[in-house]
Amino acid sequence: MRLQESGEMYLETIYILSSKLSNVRSIDISEYMSFSKPSVSRAVGLLKSGGYIEIDASGYITLTPEGNYCRENL
């Protein structure tokens, strides 16, 4: 799955937030990017299904090796 620019922005945001916060959640992304929760939820679902992020049972988001690779090669 080829990421569009918006997906790349989400990966970069997750990376930035993970360096500031111990755990990143969708609400953190929503607040940081000033996007609605439904928009972020949809994007997070697409990134998860594409294998770019993982979401644990508590809703915490982490980049997968693929997501980190894409982010590094923007």
QUIDA-V542781 format. One line per field, one symbol per residue. psi: psi as a letter, one per 40 degrees, with the letter a starting at -180 (. if undefined). burial: + if it has 24 or more other ideal C-beta (glycine too) atoms within 12 Angstrom, else -. Layout:
psi=???
burial=???
//
This chain:
psi=hhiiddddddddddddddedidhhidddddddefiidddddddddddddeediihadeehhihiddddddddf.
burial=--+---+++++++++-++-----+++-+++--+------+--++--++-+-++++-----+++---+--++---
//
